[in-house]
Amino acid sequence: MKKFQLTIIMYLLALGLAGCSSQKGVQKSAVTAPENSAFISENTETVEKDKPEPENMAVKPVIHVVKKGESLWVIAKQYGVTVKAIAEANNITNSNMIKINQKLIIPEKK
């Protein structure tokens, strides 16, 4: 086995034996990669810093399945939103015309 491959394997084993389940917060090991290694950063003090999630990360929408006897008013009150907000989110023009088992997107509270 080439010295470079052996060094990489030893590095990976050292990470595994150190109890690291991810590379977050991995500290320098006694085993180091050769300087010509293209994929191992020289600064291995902290591989990844905590980053805030991007604002464009969408939260999964809340879906409500209409049950017998429910109205948009009851559903809106349950989730703390308005009937108008639910109607707009689901392209409902007549709020009295919802059906049992219909799936409704519940918008976030404002």
N, CA, C and O of each residue as an XYZ file, in Angstrom:
440
protein
N       0.851     -1.176      0.000
C       0.000      0.000      0.000
C       0.896      1.239      0.000
O       1.926      1.258      0.675
N       0.521      2.246     -0.734
C       1.315      3.456     -0.812
C       1.307      4.180      0.527
O       0.352      4.075      1.297
N       2.375      4.912      0.795
C       2.504      5.634      2.060
C       1.363      6.639      2.238
O       0.856      6.804      3.347
N       0.959      7.305      1.168
C      -0.120      8.298      1.238
C      -1.431      7.644      1.650
O      -2.132      8.155      2.524
N      -1.767      6.513      1.025
C      -3.001      5.809      1.354
C      -2.978      5.323      2.794
O      -3.982      5.424      3.500
N      -1.848      4.800      3.232
C      -1.716      4.325      4.597
C      -1.879      5.465      5.591
O      -2.501      5.294      6.639
N      -1.329      6.615      5.269
C      -1.451      7.782      6.143
C      -2.909      8.206      6.261
O      -3.373      8.521      7.357
N      -3.620      8.218      5.174
C      -5.040      8.593      5.184
C      -5.839      7.594      6.007
O      -6.682      7.991      6.812
N      -5.589      6.322      5.817
C      -6.304      5.293      6.580
C      -6.021      5.447      8.069
O      -6.931      5.333      8.891
N      -4.764      5.705      8.418
C      -4.415      5.895      9.837
C      -5.114      7.134     10.392
O      -5.572      7.127     11.534
N      -5.198      8.178      9.606
C      -5.874      9.404     10.028
C      -7.354      9.136     10.297
O      -7.893      9.566     11.317
N      -8.002      8.427      9.383
C      -9.417      8.105      9.538
C      -9.650      7.186     10.729
O     -10.630      7.351     11.456
N      -8.760      6.222     10.937
C      -8.882      5.351     12.096
C      -8.724      6.138     13.391
O      -9.441      5.893     14.362
N      -7.794      7.073     13.406
C      -7.585      7.892     14.600
C      -8.843      8.690     14.917
O      -9.201      8.842     16.085
N      -9.515      9.200     13.894
C     -10.765      9.918     14.113
C     -11.818      8.995     14.690
O     -12.540      9.371     15.614
N     -11.911      7.798     14.157
C     -12.901      6.834     14.623
C     -12.631      6.377     16.044
O     -13.564      6.222     16.832
N     -11.360      6.157     16.383
C     -11.005      5.712     17.726
C     -11.174      6.814     18.756
O     -11.332      6.536     19.944
N     -11.142      8.060     18.310
C     -11.311      9.177     19.231
C     -12.773      9.371     19.593
O     -13.092     10.245     20.399
N     -13.665      8.582     19.021
C     -15.076      8.664     19.352
C     -15.806      9.751     18.591
O     -16.874     10.190     19.019
N     -15.265     10.188     17.494
C     -15.905     11.248     16.721
C     -16.919     10.623     15.783
O     -16.576      9.783     14.950
N     -18.183     11.043     15.926
C     -19.201     10.532     15.012
C     -19.375     11.463     13.831
O     -19.973     11.078     12.827
N     -18.866     12.676     13.931
C     -18.913     13.613     12.814
C     -17.616     14.392     12.826
O     -16.804     14.242     13.739
N     -17.419     15.221     11.820
C     -16.200     15.996     11.766
C     -16.329     17.316     12.485
O     -15.384     18.106     12.484
N     -17.457     17.581     13.094
C     -17.667     18.835     13.792
C     -16.782     18.851     15.035
O     -16.900     17.978     15.894
N     -15.931     19.804     15.128
C     -15.103     19.948     16.317
C     -13.956     18.961     16.399
O     -13.426     18.751     17.490
N     -13.540     18.338     15.290
C     -12.431     17.401     15.317
C     -11.147     18.169     15.555
O     -10.903     19.192     14.915
N     -10.319     17.678     16.476
C      -9.066     18.348     16.776
C      -7.920     17.612     16.114
O      -8.081     16.484     15.647
N      -6.748     18.262     16.073
C      -5.583     17.665     15.421
C      -5.241     16.333     16.047
O      -5.327     16.156     17.263
N      -4.861     15.421     15.218
C      -4.471     14.100     15.657
C      -2.968     13.980     15.519
O      -2.343     14.782     14.825
N      -2.384     12.999     16.164
C      -0.951     12.766     16.036
C      -0.621     12.318     14.617
O       0.500     12.518     14.151
N      -1.572     11.723     13.937
C      -1.372     11.284     12.559
C      -1.743     12.442     11.647
O      -2.846     12.978     11.749
N      -0.851     12.830     10.770
C      -1.132     13.938      9.860
C      -0.949     13.476      8.429
O      -0.202     12.540      8.144
N      -1.635     14.142      7.558
C      -1.550     13.828      6.135
C      -0.360     14.549      5.519
O       0.097     15.560      6.054
N       0.134     14.054      4.428
C       1.239     14.729      3.744
C       0.816     16.125      3.288
O      -0.367     16.389      3.071
N       1.793     17.005      3.147
C       1.512     18.383      2.761
C       0.868     18.477      1.389
O       0.165     19.450      1.117
N       1.082     17.509      0.520
C       0.504     17.577     -0.824
C      -0.927     17.047     -0.864
O      -1.487     16.892     -1.949
N      -1.525     16.770      0.277
C      -2.898     16.286      0.325
C      -3.837     17.403     -0.074
O      -3.799     18.488      0.505
N      -4.678     17.147     -1.058
C      -5.572     18.180     -1.574
C      -6.866     18.290     -0.790
O      -7.511     19.338     -0.833
N      -7.271     17.250     -0.074
C      -8.581     17.278      0.547
C      -8.556     17.373      2.071
O      -9.618     17.354      2.694
N      -7.416     17.471      2.672
C      -7.351     17.647      4.122
C      -6.816     19.037      4.391
O      -5.730     19.394      3.934
N      -7.570     19.811      5.126
C      -7.202     21.186      5.419
C      -6.032     21.214      6.382
O      -5.926     20.367      7.269
N      -5.139     22.206      6.202
C      -4.029     22.355      7.131
C      -4.531     22.780      8.499
O      -3.968     22.377      9.517
N      -5.579     23.586      8.537
C      -6.133     24.030      9.808
C      -7.197     23.035     10.239
O      -8.368     23.167      9.881
N      -6.778     22.031     11.017
C      -7.735     21.025     11.458
C      -8.147     21.244     12.912
O      -8.729     20.354     13.534
N      -7.850     22.416     13.450
C      -8.272     22.711     14.816
C      -9.782     22.534     14.940
O     -10.252     21.823     15.828
N     -10.531     23.163     14.071
C     -11.978     22.991     14.019
C     -12.344     22.870     12.556
O     -12.121     23.790     11.769
N     -12.902     21.738     12.199
C     -13.225     21.496     10.794
C     -14.413     22.345     10.364
O     -14.430     22.881      9.256
N     -15.408     22.466     11.240
C     -16.601     23.222     10.866
C     -17.100     23.983     12.080
O     -17.255     23.413     13.159
N     -17.347     25.258     11.903
C     -17.902     26.066     12.974
C     -19.416     26.022     12.886
O     -19.980     25.787     11.818
N     -20.077     26.254     14.029
C     -21.534     26.326     14.009
C     -21.957     27.503     13.162
O     -21.567     28.644     13.412
N     -22.765     27.208     12.150
C     -23.254     28.244     11.254
C     -24.753     28.369     11.417
O     -25.440     27.357     11.562
N     -25.279     29.585     11.397
C     -26.737     29.707     11.437
C     -27.331     29.159     10.143
O     -26.713     29.230      9.081
N     -28.537     28.614     10.250
C     -29.184     28.088      9.051
C     -29.567     29.229      8.125
O     -30.002     30.283      8.589
N     -29.411     29.032      6.823
C     -29.801     30.081      5.880
C     -31.288     30.395      6.021
O     -32.097     29.518      6.324
N     -31.628     31.653      5.796
C     -33.016     32.075      5.929
C     -33.925     31.437      4.898
O     -35.132     31.329      5.117
N     -33.360     31.013      3.777
C     -34.196     30.440      2.727
C     -34.511     28.962      2.958
O     -35.161     28.328      2.127
N     -34.050     28.415      4.085
C     -34.371     27.034      4.420
C     -35.845     26.972      4.815
O     -36.243     27.547      5.828
N     -36.636     26.290      4.034
C     -38.074     26.239      4.280
C     -38.383     25.259      5.397
O     -37.805     24.174      5.471
N     -39.293     25.652      6.254
C     -39.793     24.776      7.290
C     -40.911     23.947      6.674
O     -41.709     24.465      5.892
N     -40.975     22.666      7.021
C     -42.034     21.837      6.465
C     -43.383     22.411      6.874
O     -43.594     22.732      8.044
N     -44.287     22.541      5.925
C     -45.596     23.113      6.264
C     -46.407     22.142      7.119
O     -46.251     20.924      7.032
N     -47.272     22.717      7.942
C     -48.191     21.907      8.741
C     -49.366     21.545      7.840
O     -49.951     22.412      7.191
N     -49.703     20.272      7.806
C     -50.819     19.788      7.000
C     -51.903     19.272      7.959
O     -51.625     18.487      8.865
N     -53.132     19.727      7.741
C     -54.266     19.274      8.542
C     -55.219     18.516      7.636
O     -55.563     18.983      6.550
N     -55.645     17.342      8.087
C     -56.624     16.553      7.334
C     -57.990     16.821      7.967
O     -58.190     16.585      9.158
N     -58.921     17.314      7.158
C     -60.247     17.698      7.633
C     -61.010     16.463      8.119
O     -61.095     15.446      7.429
N     -61.566     16.590      9.340
C     -62.373     15.516      9.920
C     -63.844     15.905      9.865
O     -64.185     17.072      9.674
N     -64.698     14.921     10.034
C     -66.139     15.150     10.015
C     -66.515     16.174     11.090
O     -66.090     16.064     12.240
N     -67.314     17.167     10.701
C     -67.781     18.190     11.631
C     -66.890     19.412     11.734
O     -67.268     20.389     12.380
N     -65.707     19.387     11.113
C     -64.799     20.533     11.202
C     -65.150     21.577     10.144
O     -65.633     21.255      9.059
N     -64.893     22.821     10.491
C     -65.038     23.934      9.552
C     -63.698     24.673      9.521
O     -62.829     24.433     10.360
N     -63.540     25.561      8.560
C     -62.305     26.345      8.523
C     -62.154     27.172      9.793
O     -61.038     27.371     10.273
N     -63.265     27.652     10.340
C     -63.198     28.453     11.562
C     -62.640     27.629     12.717
O     -61.784     28.107     13.461
N     -63.120     26.387     12.873
C     -62.649     25.498     13.942
C     -61.161     25.190     13.758
O     -60.386     25.224     14.713
N     -60.782     24.892     12.529
C     -59.382     24.554     12.228
C     -58.488     25.765     12.468
O     -57.415     25.634     13.058
N     -58.919     26.940     12.018
C     -58.132     28.160     12.196
C     -57.928     28.444     13.688
O     -56.829     28.804     14.109
N     -58.975     28.284     14.472
C     -58.881     28.520     15.915
C     -57.908     27.524     16.554
O     -57.140     27.888     17.445
N     -57.940     26.276     16.100
C     -57.064     25.230     16.624
C     -55.587     25.583     16.432
O     -54.766     25.314     17.309
N     -55.248     26.187     15.285
C     -53.855     26.495     14.969
C     -53.481     27.955     15.251
O     -52.325     28.341     15.074
N     -54.434     28.754     15.680
C     -54.136     30.146     16.003
C     -53.890     31.021     14.784
O     -53.122     31.981     14.853
N     -54.531     30.700     13.677
C     -54.420     31.498     12.458
C     -55.820     31.918     12.032
O     -56.806     31.521     12.653
N     -55.909     32.715     10.983
C     -57.222     33.173     10.516
C     -57.776     32.253      9.432
O     -57.040     31.542      8.748
N     -59.091     32.294      9.304
C     -59.762     31.541      8.230
C     -59.232     32.029      6.888
O     -58.977     31.228      5.989
N     -59.070     33.329      6.756
C     -58.584     33.922      5.505
C     -57.192     33.385      5.154
O     -56.916     33.087      3.992
N     -56.325     33.262      6.148
C     -54.961     32.776      5.896
C     -54.983     31.332      5.385
O     -54.257     30.992      4.450
N     -55.812     30.489      5.995
C     -55.914     29.094      5.530
C     -56.511     29.046      4.131
O     -56.032     28.304      3.273
N     -57.558     29.837      3.901
C     -58.200     29.863      2.583
C     -57.212     30.302      1.500
O     -57.161     29.703      0.426
N     -56.436     31.339      1.779
C     -55.451     31.821      0.802
C     -54.354     30.791      0.555
O     -53.939     30.591     -0.586
N     -53.881     30.138      1.609
C     -52.804     29.154      1.470
C     -53.236     27.946      0.652
O     -52.404     27.254      0.064
N     -54.553     27.693      0.616
C     -55.070     26.511     -0.078
C     -55.927     26.838     -1.300
O     -56.580     25.956     -1.857
N     -55.923     28.103     -1.714
C     -56.710     28.553     -2.875
C     -58.183     28.187     -2.737
O     -58.807     27.728     -3.695
N     -58.734     28.391     -1.549
C     -60.142     28.108     -1.292
C     -60.918     29.403     -1.481
O     -60.641     30.395     -0.807
N     -61.889     29.404     -2.392
C     -62.690     30.609     -2.644
C     -63.963     30.634     -1.807
O     -64.467     31.709     -1.481
N     -64.489     29.464     -1.458
C     -65.691     29.389     -0.627
C     -65.320     28.621      0.643
O     -65.142     27.404      0.608
N     -65.205     29.343      1.770
C     -64.746     28.716      3.009
C     -65.737     27.699      3.580
O     -65.408     26.972      4.517
N     -66.933     27.648      3.026
C     -67.922     26.656      3.469
C     -67.823     25.352      2.686
O     -68.553     24.401      2.966
N     -66.935     25.303      1.721
C     -66.851     24.134      0.842
C     -65.539     23.368      1.056
O     -64.715     23.277      0.146
N     -65.354     22.827      2.247
C     -64.227     21.928      2.465
C     -64.800     20.532      2.651
O     -65.961     20.365      3.024
N     -63.967     19.532      2.383
C     -64.446     18.148      2.385
C     -63.707     17.325      3.435
O     -62.568     17.630      3.788
N     -64.363     16.288      3.925
C     -63.717     15.351      4.839
C     -62.530     14.723      4.111
O     -62.622     14.385      2.931
N     -61.429     14.573      4.819
C     -60.149     14.022      4.330
C     -59.388     14.972      3.411
O     -58.345     14.599      2.874
N     -59.887     16.187      3.220
C     -59.159     17.166      2.431
C     -57.921     17.596      3.230
O     -58.005     17.830      4.436
N     -56.794     17.695      2.560
C     -55.552     18.122      3.205
C     -55.397     19.619      3.045
O     -55.424     20.145      1.932
N     -55.233     20.301      4.166
C     -55.086     21.760      4.159
C     -53.701     22.149      4.658
O     -53.217     21.612      5.654
N     -53.074     23.074      3.966
C     -51.818     23.645      4.427
C     -52.174     24.705      5.452
O     -52.986     25.592      5.188
N     -51.560     24.608      6.625
C     -51.793     25.606      7.667
C     -50.614     26.567      7.663
O     -49.486     26.155      7.936
N     -50.853     27.846      7.358
C     -49.757     28.816      7.308
C     -49.219     29.108      8.707
O     -49.892     28.850      9.705
N     -48.000     29.650      8.772
C     -47.391     30.014     10.044
C     -48.141     31.196     10.655
O     -48.722     32.019      9.948
N     -48.114     31.258     11.989
C     -48.700     32.409     12.677
C     -47.860     33.629     12.364
O     -46.642     33.528     12.222
N     -48.499     34.776     12.256
C     -47.747     36.008     11.976
C     -47.609     36.829     13.209
O     -47.007     37.902     13.171
